[in-house]
Amino acid sequence: MNIILTNPRGFCAGVKRAILIVENALKVYKKTIYIRHELVHNQYVINTLRQKGVVFVEKIEQIPDYSVVIFSAHGVSKKVVQEAVKKKLIILDATCPLVEKVHIEVSKSSEKAIETILIGHRGHPEVEGTIGQYNNKNGKIYLVDSIEDVHNLSVQNSKKLNFFTQTTLSITNTKKIIAALKNKFPEISGPNKEDICYATTNRQIAVRQLSKIADIIFVIGSNNSSNSNRLAELGKETGTFTKLISSFLDIKKKWLKNVNYIGITAGASAPEILVTEVIQYLRKIGAHKPIEMIGVREKKIFKIPKKLLNIKTILDENG
């Protein structure tokens, strides 16, 4: 059996930034660090942070006043921010800058009372946070998840309408939904390019290339990870046997019967250690040394909040 690794794979710049914010906060503040929701959607990452003393909550009201709170990489609504301020919490925002960009645009639409359509998955925290940027009673924000949703959608003024997208969607499906929106609402405005982030795009392109070689594809990522699920869906759409796995423990040997090429990728919130463990397991049962595919080299880096940049200075000030 031959192992083929996609490039790029695993952590994106937004996830790296979020984790670095937490790690630096643990060094700076001599109190419990609370994180609203999961920092990123990967159980290995969450469990590792729990072991370091981080406490995860779903509601701001669960956090004691004057505590340190970190908002997850998915972003939060304006209401959540207001709740945190009211409790006098020390706020560290780990929202991915690319998600923040969408927040800013939706907020601008809200200020101008321009009706807005968000393409995204219902219930996802990024979607909830983005919808929560719109609070103008004279306008409205709508959520669509499919072309059927577009067909069933009614708006108040189709001549004054914007659209934006969640950052971790399927490239192909999103383009179809945007085309349906433009067909139904010819005067709708939106970004020149959908808001799907570079990391999501690059990983989907890599999986499509991988599907031309692999007999089976393992997508390493947690079940609640949107970008990981999109990778698994894409693999299946190409006709390649594809499985979303949390770790090597999920692999069943029967899947590997008569398999020559095993493709491996990882969602943007999955650490490389999980990839390494999968490779080690496969090599133990007879696979050859992995081959790395040539792919896009991601150089993007997102800066962390200034208050966490100079740790030594902050530590000195705190005694």
N, C-alpha and C positions, 0 to 999 in steps of 0.2 A: 504493500500500500504506500502511496505517495501523498505527502501532505503539502498543500498549497496554501500559503498565507496571503491574504489581501493586504494591499497598501492603498490608502491609509486604513487604520482600524483603531478601535479603542478610544481612549480619552481625547476629547476635543479641548480647545483652549478655554471654553466656558466652564467645563468640568474641572480642569486643572486649576483655574482661578478660584472656583468655589471651595475646593478642598484646601487650597493654600490659605484662603481666608480663615477657615476653621482652624487649621494647624497653627497659624500665627495668633489667632485669638486665644487659643489654649495657652500659649506662651505668655501672652500679655496680661490677661485678666485673671485675677485670683478669685474667681467665683465660677459657678456652674455656667456652662455655655448652653443655651437653648437654641434649637433650630426648628423653625416652623415648617412642618411637613418634612419629607425626606429631602436631604440636601440635593441629591441626584438619585435617579431611579436605578439603584444597584444595591442589592442586599449585602454583598461583600463589603462595599464601601460603608454602608450604614452600620453594619455590625462592627467594623473596625473602629469607627468613630464612637460608638456606644462603649466599646472597651476602654476608650480614652476618657470616658466620663461625660460625653455629650448627651444631652437629653432632647429627644424629639417630641414635639407636640403638634397637634393639628389646629389648636385654637390659641390665640394670644391670651385669653383669659386664664389659661392653664399656667402661665408664667408669672412668678412673683414680681411685684413692682421693683423697679430699679435694677433688674437683671440684664444680662447681655442676651440679645436675640439676633440670630442670623436668618435672613430670608433666603429660601432655597434658590437654586439656579433657575427655577421655573418662573420666578417673579411672583408678586402678590398684588392684590387690588389696592386702590387708594384707601379703602375702608380699613384694611388690615394695618396699613401704615398709621392711620389715625388712631387705631386701637392701641398700637405699640407706643405711640407718642403720649397718649393719655395715661398710660401706666408708667411713664417716665423710664422706658427701657433704653438701654444703650443699643442702637440699631447698627448692625453691619449687614450691608446688602450684597448678597452673592448672586443676585439676578444676572444671568448671562447678558452681556452688553448687546447682543443681537436681539434678545427678547426685549430688552429695554428700548431699543430702537423702535420696535413695533408699538410698545407702550406710549412712547412720545407721539407717534403719528396718530394713534387712536385718541389720545388726549387732545391733540390739536383739532381733530374732527369733532370731538365732544364740545370743545370751547366754541366752535363755529356752528354747532347744532346741525352738523352734516350727518345724515343717516349713514351708518357704517355696517358693513357685512364682514364678519370674521369667518374664514374657512378654518375649521379645526375640529378636534374630537371632543364631544361632550364629556364633561366631568374631568378632563385633564387639568391639572393645576395651572399649566401655562395659559390655557384658554380662560380659566376662571380669573386669573390675574389680569389678563388682557381685557376681558370684558369689563372688569372692575375699574378700568381707566376711563370709562365712558359714564358720565353722570349728569348729562344735560337733559332736563325734563322736556325740553322742546325738540329733542332728537331721539334717536333710538339706535341700538346696536343689535344686529341679528347674527345668529350662529348657523352656518350651514356645514354639513358633514358629507354631503353627497350631491350628485346631480339631481336626484329626486327632491332633495331639500330646496334646491334652486327653483325647480319647477313649481313647488308649492309655496314659494315665498312671495309675499306681498309687501310692498313698501309704500310710504306716504308720498315721497317725491323722487321719482326715478331719475330726474334731471339733476339732482343734487345728492350724489351717492358715492361713497368710497368703499373699497374692499382691502383687506389685509389678510395675512395667513399665519397660522401657527408655524413655528420654525422647524418642526420635526416631521413633516408630512411626506407622503409619497410624491416624488416629482411628477410622475406620469398622471396619477389621479388628480393632483392639484391643478395641473394644466388643463385637464378636461373640465374641472369645475369652474375654473376661471373663464374658459371658453364659453361655457353655458351661461355664466353671469353676464358676459359681454354680449352674448346673443340676446338675452332677455332684457338687459338694461344697457343699450348701446352707448349711453352717455356716462356710464360708471367710470370712476377714476381709481387708480391703484398704483402700486409701485411699478417701476419699469421692469423689475424682475421680482418674482414672488419672494416672500420673506423667508423661504426655506433656507436654513443656514448652510454655509459652505461645507461644514463637516457632514451633515446629513446628505447633501448632494454628492460629495466625494465618495462616501461609503456606499451609496446606492450605485454609483457608476462602477465602482470596484466589484461589487457583487454581480452586476450584470456581466462584467468581463469574466469573473470567476465561473459563472454558470456555463460558459462555453467549454470549460475544461473539466470541471468537477463532476463526479458521479453522485456525490452527496455534499451538502453544505451545512456546516455547523455555525450558527449565529450565536455568539456568546453574549448574553445579556439577560436582565431580569424580565419577568413577565409583564411588569407594569411600565417598562421602558418603551416609549413611543417610537423612538428611532430604531431600537432593536427589533421591534415588531414589524416595522416597515421593511427592514432588511430581510426578515424571514418571509414576509409576504412576497417580496420581489423575487426571492429565490424560487419560491413555489410557482410564481407566475411564469417564470422562464421554463418550467417543466422539470427543474432539478429537484430531487428529493432533498428537502430542507428542514432542519430542526432548530428551534430556539432552545438553547440550553443555558442553565445558570452556572454550571460547572461540569467538570469531567464526570461527576457522579451521575449525571443525567443520561450519559451515553449508554446505549444498549448494543451489545455486540452483534445482535441479529441485523442491525442496520448496516453493518459493515461487510456483510456477506457478498462476495463477488465484486467488491468495490476496489477500484484501482487508484482513483484520485479523490482525496478528501479535502474539501475546501473549508477554510476557517476564516471567519471574520469576527469582529466584536463591535458592539454598539458603542456610541460615544461616551457612555457612562460606565463602561466595563474596563477594569484595570488589566494591564498586560499580564499580571501574575496568573489570572484565570486562563489566558491563552497558553501560557507556559505549562500550566498544570494539565491542560487538555493534550498538548503535544507530548508531555512526559507519559501520560496514560496511553496514548496511541502508539508510541514507540515501544512501550512495554509489551504491547500485544502484536508487534511485528511491523509497524510502520517505519518508513525510512526517514532520514533527516529532512526537515521541512525545507521547502523552496519558497523564497519570497517573490511575490509578483512585483513588477515595476508599477508604481502608481504616483499620484500627486503627492508632493512633499509639502506638508502643512507647516507653515512658519509663523502663523498668527499667534500672538501673545496678548492676553488681556491683563492690564494692570490691576492690582488689588487696591482697596481704599488707602489713601495716604496715611490715615491714622494707624495702619498696620505695617507700613513700609519700614520704618526705623524702629525695630523691636527693642534694641538696646536702649535707645533714648526714652522710649515709653516705660520700659522696665525701671530705669533710673528714676523717672518722675514718680512712679508708683511706689518707690522705695524697695 
